[in-house]
């Protein structure tokens, strides 16, 4: 993809993935681009040359969302998350079956690598489950390991490694090898799943004001009748509140940060959309209405 500013190099794989799936699965394409823009806003605050590019991507997201208005996955993030998880697991399973059968080829490498990207975009829905984190880590490792073996003429070992597959995974040179075209496929730097909570100063409590002496009651003429007591207002029943989890609070804070970042780029409509989602989440437990 041409025209991506250097500061946004880390989101390029997700933008490419969005374009690739635009005709195959527009829900996956939509959330790939949405994740890319959210990450791009977070990392490019000091790079004003990235502003026009991000605004163009935001416009494309708005157009795509309008086209998906009748799809539940575009309105309900729980539905979208389930859809994308199923998509990622199927893609991972396809690559894993080829690997365990000893059929090593570039399409299988690309399937492992693509599944790792799709697993990654699930971060926009909250903290990844242990199962998703394991598949993401394994898929990235497999893509790099098999690619390295094929480049050096070594026959890859099917299935999991004999030891621990942990450690840092550098995917920087996979793009050109897999036919993706210009630029590298470096993964974006990880972000903390749980944002830090702000601290607020303890308010100072003023000293109590002494109560002045009350005037003595004036005798009431007998010919004046006692006024009728004012009606006591009825207490309103409390409005039931949705059960909000810690992840919901973290997600709401993240949405507010996105809104603030959108305003940095004078994207008022985007800021309002992020804030409305945060309000709906705290009121109902869901971002959609």
N, C-alpha and C positions, 0 to 999 in steps of 0.2 A: 504494500500500500504506500503510494507516494504522498508526499506532503505532510507527513507526520513530524512535528517538531522534535528535536533531539530530547527535550525534557520529558516527552511523552513516549519515549521508546518502549517503556515497560508495558504500555497498554496495547501496543501494536498487535500482538498475537490474538488478543480478544476481539479487536476490530476485524482482523482477517477472518477469524472464526465466525463472526457475525455475518460477514459477507458470504462466506461459504455455505452457511445454513439458511440463507434468506429464502431460498426456494424449497428447501427440504423440510425445515422446521422453523417457522417464524417466531415461535415462542422462545426457543433457544437463542435464535438470532437477536431477538429484542433484549433479552436479559444479558447476553454477552456484551452488547453495545452499551447497555445501561451500566453494567459493572465497569466497563472500560472508562466511561465518562466520569463516573463517581471517583474512580481511582485517579483519573487524570486531573480532576479539579483539586483533589487533595495534594497532589505532588507539584502542581504548576502555579501556585499562588504568586510566586516571585517571578514567573516567566510570562510577561504580558504578550510575547509573540505567540503563545499557545492559545490565546483567547479566541481568535477567529476560527481556528480549527475546532475547538471544543464547542463553540456556538453552532457551527455547522453540524456537528455530531448530535447536539441537543435537538436541533430542528428535525433531523432524521428520526430520532427517537420519538418525538411528538407525532410525526407523520405515521410511523409504524404503529404507535399505540392507537391512533385513530382507526387504522386499518384492522386492528385486532379487538375493537371495542366489543364485539359479540363473543369473544373467547373468554371463558371464565378465568383462564390462567393469566390474562392481562389485567384482571381486576382483583383477584384473590391470590395473595402471595403464597398461601399454603398450597393451593392447587398448582401454582407455578413451580414451587419447590419440589413437589412430588413428581411433576412431569419432567423436570430437568434431572432429578436424581435417577429416575427410570432410564432416561436417555443415556446418561453417563454410564450407568451400570451395564446396559446392553452393549455400549461401545467397548467398555473395558472387557466384558466377557468375550466378545468377538476376538479381540486381540489376544486375550489370555488363552483361548482355545487353540489359536494358531501357534502360539508360543509353546504350549505344552505338547502339541503334536509335532513340534520340530520343524514347522514350516516358517522360515525366517525370510522376510521380505520387507520392502520399504512401506508398503501399505499397512502391514501389521505394526511397524514402528510408529507410523503416523497415527494409527488408531489408539495406541497406548498414549502417545503424546497429546492427542486431541482430547481423550477422556480426562487426562490430568487437568487440562484447561477448563473443561466443563465442570469437573468437581470443584475447581477453584472458584468459579463464579457463584457457587452456592454460599459463599461467605456473605453475600449481600443479604441473605435471609437470617443470619445469626451464626452462632458458633457451630462449626462442623461436628458431626457425630464422629465417634471413634472409628466406625466402619468406613466412613467417607475419607477421613484423614489417612487411614491405612491404605485404601485403594489409590488415593492421590499420590502418596509417597511412593508406592510400589510402581505405579504406572510411569511416573517420571524416571525412576531408576531404571526400569526395563527399557524405556525408549532410548536413554543414553547408553546403556550397556550393550544392547543389541546393535545399535548404530555403530558403536566403537568396534565391536567384533567384526561386523561386515566390512568396515573400512580397512581393518588390519588383516583380513583374511582368516580370522579365527572363527571356529564354529561356536555359536552361543550355546550356553547351557539352558535347556528348557526348564520352565517353572521357577520357583523361588531359589535364591542363592543358598549356598551351604551355610553361610554365616549371616551376620547382620547387614542388611542393606541400607542402614542408616547413613547419615552424613550429608554433606552439601551436594546438590545436584546442579550442574551447570548445563543448561540447555541452549547456550548461546549459538552453537554452530549447526543446530538441527534445521533451521529454516531453509538454508540454501540446499542442504542435502536432500530434503524432502520435497523440493520443487516449489517452495512457497514464494520465491522471488525476493528481491531486495530486503535487506535489513535482517536483524537477528531475532531469535525468539526467546530472548532473555525473559525469565519470569520476573514479575514486579516484586519489589521487596515486601516481605510479609508485614502486616499491620497487627497491632494488638487487638485481640478480639474483644477485650473488655476495656472501654475507655475509662480514664481516671475521672473520678467524681470531684466537682469543685467544692472548695471549702468556703464557708461563709462566716464573717466575724460575728461574735456574739453581741446582740444589741444591748446597749446600756439602758437600764430601767430608771427613769427619773424618780426622785423622791416624791412620796405622796403629798398632795396639796391638802392643807388642813381644811376641814369642813367649816364654813362660816356658821355663826349662830342663826338659827331660823327665827323669823318674826313670830310673835305670839298670834294665835288664831283670833280673828275678829269675830265677835258674836254675830250670828246670823239672825236677821229678823224672822219672827215666827211666821209672818204671812207668806214668806217665800218657801215654796216646796223644795224638797231635796231633788236635785237633778238626777236623771236616770243614769245609772253607771254605764260607762262606755263598754261596748262589746269587746270581749277578749278574743283577739285573733287566734284562729285555729292553727296549730302547728302543722306544717306540711310534712308529708311522709318523705323520708330521705330517698333520693334517687339512687337506685342500685348501681353500683360501680362494677365494671368488669374486673376480673382477677388479672392483675398485671404481674408478670414474672420479671426477674432480673434481666433476662434477655430482651424483654419488651422495652424496659427502661433504657438499656444500652442501645437498642435499635432506634428508639425515639431520639436519644442524644445524637446518634450518628446522622439521623435525618435532619436535625437542626443544624448540624455542622455543614451538611450538604447545602442547606438553604443559605447559610451564611456565605459559603463559597460561591454559590450561584449569583448572589448579589455582588460579589467581587467582579463578576463578569457582566453585571447589569442585566442579568436574566431574572426579571421580576416574576415572570410566569413560572419558571422552574422553582424559584424560592417559595412561592405560594404553594406549589404542588407538594414540595417536601414538607413544609410546615403543616399542611392539611393532613398529610399522611401521619405525621407525628401526633397531631391532635386526635385523629381517629384511633390510632393505636392505643393511646393512653385512656381514651374514653371507652372503647369497645373491645380492645385486645386485637383488633385487626386494622391494617392500614387502609383497606378499601372501605367505602361506605356500605 
